[in-house]
């Protein structure tokens, strides 16, 4: 399997949001590190004390199915991300296989377990990707707050306009309700 180049634009599609955490799947991390998922999970198992539940957890069947539904089957000759490739290679594991999910802290802890130059390069790229995603989310929150403020401001202004229109309509109805004086010569 060709290793994915560790750049934020290549890594961002591999990050999922599960249980309120941004996570990477074990097989995607293994592909990035250039090792088999089995080898990655064995290294983690040998150092289980370094990976508490908030660093790494196994996905439930429902969570895994939710993530699997996001995968698009890649065509030969087209660029596919590693998740798409990994999904096709997981068939031998059976339907009961549930991958492990690593949070940002868990991925940082992997750097103490996997010590190859490739692992260091990949961890740096992943941390940069998480930072970029955090900045993007913060800027989106800021933008959302500005939009909310504008909506409130303009809703109030439009409320004044709508009140004025309603008054004009009410005045018009009041005028049409009065008997009209005839204009012209009276017989």
Secondary structure, 3 states (H helix, E strand, C coil): CCCCCCCHHHHHHHCEEECCEEEEEHHHHHHHHCCCHHHHHHHHHHCHHHCCCCCEEECCHHHHHHHHCCCCCCCCCCCCCHHHHHHHHHHHHCCCCCCEEECHHHHHHHHHHCCCHHHHHHHHHHHHHHHHHHHHHHHHHHHHHHHHHHHHHHHHHHHHHHHHHHHHHHHHHHHHHCCCCCCCCCC
